[in-house]
């Protein structure tokens, strides 16, 4: 075999090995990527729910005072003590 043939076989081996390695790694990573996508979708769903809950609670405002309580405070101020 000539040197050119040997270098050709080495080049072919490196090319086939690298393509096989990339293919093998992609098979192992596919399940992890699917897991991560499912986690991202779950977290986005929780985020939407919590934002809606936050908006709902922030729109309520402070509770109004009862009218009877306001009237009692005014009456106690208007009393004259002798």
Beta strands, then each sheet from edge to edge (+ up, - down):
end
